């Protein structure tokens, strides 16, 4: 996968591609969920693309990220394949987690994606743990923990930041402030204008940036990465952004009005970045239209792949649980087998 170097024309083109891919993926995921094809819940990243892609543009390929319940965008920003992501949403065995994780738990540790997570505020503890491992082994990576504005009030978040700051761990905490914790406006959750001010309690830098501007996000995270790698500890980056869709698909959104959504769409991260590339002479509108068509085909192919893939066998529910599988677990796996189980159907 092409590196996301915003200092190069190729890198900027790739960043735009990933933002457009995120939006196309999530739009189709929302449609397929509404049609009843995708089980569970989906939480879409539409509108927030610049935060995930801008963050990953500042990282090296072997750095780690820990996501949230709204993790599709983080996955694509980190370079995961929409085909296997869509299979995971469909609950198919070809998905990244063999169909066992679904929308909120996509992970690919080999790619540095430690996983989306349905627990509010779970990203920072995971990132702090990864940063501790990096520090202990004297490696050069950093770990990023994404969290939402609502998660800033979670106790485990502060425990994670406190530990990372006390031990000067190479961690970065990226707050995606989309202005609503589920349906509660951010000003009714916190007594702060900038959530990054909470970093002062831990004597680490806190910076607030325009989360609709991919360059602003990338510059802030790059500075945080340099600080982390120099041994100076973590940074909190608050990216002020906005989700165009509800907290979850099916959310009736009584807490906001259409005028507010339209005002934020005037700052659309994809449109604004596209326009900048056109002004620089690096892109034409026709080329952008072709890019959108190409990505639409990619997402269509991903859906076809997911639809055709097999569901995992019931016995697979007992796999991937332990490094050394205990004997009693094999008993339950045998019971779940669709061919009658082991030993001629003897389930004793």
C-alpha positions as CSV (number, residue, x, y, z in Angstrom):
1,X,0.0,0.0,0.0
2,X,1.3,3.5,-0.9
3,X,2.6,5.5,2.0
4,X,0.5,8.5,3.1
5,X,3.2,11.2,2.7
6,X,1.4,14.5,2.4
7,X,4.6,16.2,1.4
8,X,4.5,14.3,-2.0
9,X,2.0,14.5,-4.8
10,X,1.6,10.7,-4.8
11,X,1.0,10.7,-1.1
12,X,-1.7,13.4,-1.3
13,X,-3.4,11.5,-4.1
14,X,-3.4,8.4,-1.9
15,X,-4.7,10.3,1.0
16,X,-7.6,11.6,-1.1
17,X,-8.2,8.0,-2.4
18,X,-8.5,6.7,1.2
19,X,-10.9,9.4,2.3
20,X,-13.1,8.7,-0.7
21,X,-12.9,5.0,-0.1
22,X,-13.9,5.4,3.5
23,X,-17.0,7.4,2.5
24,X,-18.0,5.0,-0.3
25,X,-17.5,2.0,2.0
26,X,-19.6,3.5,4.8
27,X,-22.3,4.7,2.5
28,X,-22.7,1.3,1.1
29,X,-22.4,-0.3,4.6
30,X,-25.3,1.9,5.7
31,X,-27.4,0.9,2.7
32,X,-26.8,-2.8,3.2
33,X,-27.5,-2.6,6.9
34,X,-30.8,-0.9,6.1
35,X,-31.6,-3.7,3.6
36,X,-31.1,-6.3,6.4
37,X,-28.0,-7.8,4.8
38,X,-25.6,-6.7,7.5
39,X,-26.3,-8.0,11.1
40,X,-25.8,-6.1,14.3
41,X,-25.2,-2.4,14.3
42,X,-23.0,-0.1,12.2
43,X,-21.6,3.3,13.2
44,X,-20.5,5.3,10.2
45,X,-17.5,7.5,9.9
46,X,-18.9,9.8,7.1
47,X,-17.7,13.4,7.7
48,X,-14.8,12.4,9.9
49,X,-12.5,11.0,7.1
50,X,-9.8,13.7,7.5
51,X,-9.1,12.6,11.1
52,X,-8.3,9.0,10.5
53,X,-6.5,9.5,7.2
54,X,-4.6,12.6,8.6
55,X,-3.5,10.7,11.6
56,X,-2.3,7.7,9.6
57,X,-0.5,10.1,7.2
58,X,1.7,11.1,10.1
59,X,2.5,7.5,11.1
60,X,4.9,4.9,9.9
61,X,3.5,1.6,8.5
62,X,4.6,-0.3,11.6
63,X,3.0,2.1,14.1
64,X,-0.1,0.9,15.9
65,X,-3.6,2.3,16.2
66,X,-6.4,1.3,18.6
67,X,-9.8,2.3,17.3
68,X,-13.4,2.9,18.6
69,X,-16.9,1.6,17.8
70,X,-16.7,3.9,14.7
71,X,-13.7,2.1,13.2
72,X,-14.3,1.5,9.5
73,X,-12.5,4.8,8.7
74,X,-9.5,3.9,10.9
75,X,-9.2,0.5,9.2
76,X,-9.1,1.9,5.7
77,X,-6.8,4.8,6.7
78,X,-4.4,2.2,8.0
79,X,-4.5,0.3,4.7
80,X,-6.9,-2.5,5.3
81,X,-8.6,-4.1,2.4
82,X,-12.3,-3.2,2.0
83,X,-13.0,-6.7,0.6
84,X,-12.1,-8.5,3.9
85,X,-13.7,-5.6,5.9
86,X,-17.0,-6.1,4.1
87,X,-16.8,-9.8,4.6
88,X,-16.4,-9.2,8.4
89,X,-19.4,-6.9,8.4
90,X,-21.4,-9.7,6.8
91,X,-20.2,-12.2,9.4
92,X,-18.4,-14.3,6.9
93,X,-15.4,-16.6,7.5
94,X,-13.3,-14.6,5.0
95,X,-13.5,-11.5,7.1
96,X,-10.5,-10.1,9.0
97,X,-11.8,-11.8,12.2
98,X,-13.3,-14.8,10.5
99,X,-16.7,-13.3,10.8
100,X,-16.7,-13.2,14.6
101,X,-16.1,-9.5,15.2
102,X,-18.4,-7.7,12.9
103,X,-18.5,-4.0,12.4
104,X,-17.3,-2.9,15.9
105,X,-14.4,-5.4,16.2
106,X,-12.4,-5.4,13.0
107,X,-8.7,-6.0,13.7
108,X,-5.5,-6.8,11.8
109,X,-2.6,-6.9,14.2
110,X,-0.1,-7.6,11.4
111,X,-1.1,-4.2,9.9
112,X,-0.9,-2.4,13.2
113,X,-4.7,-2.2,13.6
114,X,-5.2,-3.4,17.1
115,X,-9.0,-3.4,16.7
116,X,-12.2,-1.5,16.7
117,X,-14.0,-1.8,20.1
118,X,-17.5,-1.5,21.3
119,X,-16.4,-0.3,24.7
120,X,-16.4,3.5,25.0
121,X,-12.9,4.7,25.8
122,X,-11.2,1.3,25.2
123,X,-8.7,2.7,22.6
124,X,-6.4,4.6,25.0
125,X,-5.7,1.6,27.4
126,X,-4.9,-0.5,24.4
127,X,-2.6,2.1,23.0
128,X,-0.9,2.6,26.3
129,X,-0.3,-1.1,26.6
130,X,1.1,-1.2,23.1
131,X,3.3,1.8,23.9
132,X,4.6,0.0,27.0
133,X,5.5,-3.0,24.9
134,X,7.3,-0.7,22.4
135,X,9.2,1.0,25.2
136,X,10.1,-2.2,27.0
137,X,11.5,-3.7,23.8
138,X,13.3,-0.4,22.9
139,X,11.6,-0.3,19.5
140,X,10.9,2.8,17.3
141,X,7.1,2.6,16.9
142,X,4.4,4.7,18.5
143,X,0.8,3.7,19.4
144,X,-2.2,5.9,18.8
145,X,-5.4,5.6,20.8
146,X,-8.5,7.0,19.2
147,X,-11.4,8.1,21.4
148,X,-14.5,10.2,21.0
149,X,-15.6,13.4,22.9
150,X,-17.9,11.3,25.2
151,X,-15.0,9.0,26.1
152,X,-12.9,11.8,27.5
153,X,-15.0,11.5,30.7
154,X,-14.2,7.7,31.1
155,X,-12.1,6.7,34.0
156,X,-10.1,4.1,32.0
157,X,-9.1,6.8,29.6
158,X,-7.5,8.9,32.3
159,X,-5.9,5.9,33.9
160,X,-4.3,5.2,30.5
161,X,-3.1,8.8,29.9
162,X,-1.8,9.0,33.5
163,X,0.3,5.9,33.1
164,X,1.6,6.9,29.6
165,X,2.5,10.3,30.8
166,X,4.1,9.1,34.1
167,X,6.3,6.6,32.2
168,X,6.9,8.8,29.1
169,X,5.5,6.2,26.8
170,X,5.4,6.6,23.0
171,X,1.6,7.1,22.8
172,X,-0.7,9.6,21.1
173,X,-4.3,10.1,22.1
174,X,-6.5,11.4,19.3
175,X,-9.8,12.8,20.4
176,X,-12.3,12.8,17.6
177,X,-14.6,15.5,18.9
178,X,-17.7,15.2,16.6
179,X,-19.7,17.3,19.0
180,X,-22.0,14.6,20.2
181,X,-21.6,11.7,22.7
182,X,-24.3,9.6,21.2
183,X,-27.1,12.2,21.4
184,X,-25.6,14.5,24.0
185,X,-24.0,17.8,22.8
186,X,-20.3,18.1,23.9
187,X,-21.0,21.3,25.8
188,X,-23.4,19.4,28.0
189,X,-20.8,16.7,28.7
190,X,-17.7,18.8,29.5
191,X,-16.9,22.1,31.3
192,X,-14.2,22.9,28.7
193,X,-14.1,24.8,25.4
194,X,-11.2,22.5,24.2
195,X,-11.1,18.9,25.4
196,X,-7.3,19.0,24.8
197,X,-7.0,21.1,27.9
198,X,-7.4,17.9,30.0
199,X,-3.9,17.1,29.0
200,X,-2.7,19.8,31.4
201,X,-3.6,17.5,34.3
202,X,-0.9,15.1,33.2
203,X,1.7,17.8,32.2
204,X,1.7,16.7,28.5
205,X,0.9,18.8,25.4
206,X,-2.7,19.1,24.3
207,X,-3.5,20.7,21.0
208,X,-6.9,21.3,19.3
209,X,-7.0,21.3,15.5
210,X,-9.5,21.6,12.7
211,X,-10.5,18.0,12.2
212,X,-12.1,18.7,8.8
213,X,-8.6,19.6,7.5
214,X,-6.4,16.6,6.8
215,X,-3.3,18.7,6.7
216,X,-3.9,20.2,10.1
217,X,-4.5,16.8,11.7
218,X,-1.4,15.3,10.0
219,X,0.9,18.1,11.2
220,X,-0.3,17.9,14.8
221,X,0.1,14.1,14.9
222,X,3.5,14.2,13.2
223,X,4.7,16.6,15.9
224,X,3.3,14.3,18.6
225,X,5.0,11.4,17.0
226,X,8.4,13.2,17.0
227,X,7.9,14.0,20.6
228,X,7.0,10.4,21.5
229,X,10.0,9.0,19.6
230,X,12.3,11.4,21.4
231,X,11.3,9.9,24.7
232,X,9.3,12.9,25.8
233,X,6.0,11.0,26.3
234,X,2.5,11.3,24.9
235,X,0.5,14.1,23.4
236,X,-3.3,14.6,23.2
237,X,-4.6,15.8,19.9
238,X,-8.2,17.0,19.7
239,X,-9.6,17.0,16.2
240,X,-12.9,19.0,16.0
241,X,-14.9,17.2,13.4
242,X,-18.5,16.2,12.7
243,X,-20.4,13.1,11.8
244,X,-23.0,13.5,9.1
245,X,-25.0,10.4,10.0
246,X,-26.6,9.5,13.4
247,X,-24.7,7.9,16.2
248,X,-25.8,4.6,14.7
249,X,-27.8,3.7,11.6
250,X,-31.4,4.0,12.5
251,X,-30.8,6.9,14.9
252,X,-33.7,9.3,14.5
253,X,-31.4,12.2,15.6
254,X,-33.9,14.4,17.6
255,X,-30.9,16.2,19.2
256,X,-29.9,18.2,16.1
257,X,-31.4,19.8,13.0
258,X,-30.7,19.6,9.3
259,X,-29.4,23.2,9.2
260,X,-26.5,22.3,11.6
261,X,-25.6,19.3,9.4
262,X,-25.5,21.4,6.3
263,X,-23.3,24.1,7.9
264,X,-20.7,21.4,8.7
265,X,-21.0,19.9,5.2
266,X,-19.8,23.3,3.8
267,X,-16.4,22.4,5.4
268,X,-16.5,18.8,3.9
269,X,-13.0,17.3,4.3
270,X,-13.0,15.5,0.9
271,X,-14.3,18.4,-1.1
272,X,-11.9,20.9,0.5
273,X,-8.9,18.6,0.0
274,X,-9.9,17.8,-3.6
275,X,-10.2,21.5,-4.3
276,X,-6.7,22.1,-2.9
277,X,-5.2,19.5,-5.2
278,X,-7.0,21.0,-8.2
279,X,-5.6,24.4,-7.3
280,X,-2.1,22.9,-7.1
281,X,-2.5,21.4,-10.5
282,X,-2.2,17.9,-9.1
283,X,-5.7,16.8,-10.0
284,X,-8.6,17.7,-12.4
285,X,-12.3,17.3,-11.7
286,X,-12.4,14.7,-14.5
287,X,-9.7,12.7,-12.7
288,X,-11.5,13.0,-9.4
289,X,-14.7,11.7,-11.1
290,X,-12.7,8.7,-12.5
291,X,-11.4,8.1,-9.0
292,X,-14.8,8.0,-7.5
293,X,-16.0,5.6,-10.2
294,X,-13.0,3.3,-9.6
295,X,-13.6,3.3,-5.9
296,X,-17.3,2.6,-6.4
297,X,-16.3,-0.5,-8.4
298,X,-14.0,-1.5,-5.6
299,X,-16.8,-1.4,-3.1
300,X,-19.2,-3.2,-5.4
301,X,-16.5,-6.0,-5.7
302,X,-16.2,-6.1,-1.9
303,X,-19.9,-6.5,-1.5
304,X,-20.0,-9.3,-4.1
305,X,-17.1,-11.0,-2.4
306,X,-18.8,-10.8,1.0
307,X,-22.1,-12.0,-0.3
308,X,-20.5,-15.1,-1.9
309,X,-18.3,-15.9,1.0
310,X,-19.1,-18.7,3.4
311,X,-20.3,-18.3,7.0
312,X,-18.0,-19.8,9.6
313,X,-18.8,-23.3,10.8
314,X,-20.5,-23.4,14.3
315,X,-17.5,-25.2,15.7
316,X,-15.3,-22.3,14.7
317,X,-16.8,-20.3,17.7
318,X,-14.4,-22.3,19.9
319,X,-11.3,-21.5,17.8
320,X,-8.9,-18.5,18.3
321,X,-9.7,-18.3,22.0
322,X,-6.5,-19.7,23.6
323,X,-2.9,-20.2,22.4
324,X,-3.0,-23.7,23.9
325,X,-6.6,-24.9,23.6
326,X,-7.8,-26.8,26.7
327,X,-9.2,-30.3,26.1
328,X,-12.7,-29.4,27.4
329,X,-13.0,-26.7,24.8
330,X,-12.5,-29.2,22.1
331,X,-15.4,-31.1,23.5
332,X,-17.7,-28.1,23.0
333,X,-16.4,-27.6,19.5
334,X,-17.2,-31.2,18.7
335,X,-20.7,-30.7,20.0
336,X,-21.1,-27.7,17.7
337,X,-19.9,-29.5,14.6
338,X,-22.5,-29.7,11.8
339,X,-21.4,-33.2,10.8
340,X,-22.6,-34.8,14.0
341,X,-19.4,-34.2,16.0
342,X,-16.4,-36.3,16.6
343,X,-16.4,-40.0,17.4
344,X,-19.5,-40.8,15.5
345,X,-21.6,-38.2,17.2
346,X,-20.5,-39.2,20.7
347,X,-20.8,-35.9,22.6
348,X,-20.0,-37.2,26.1
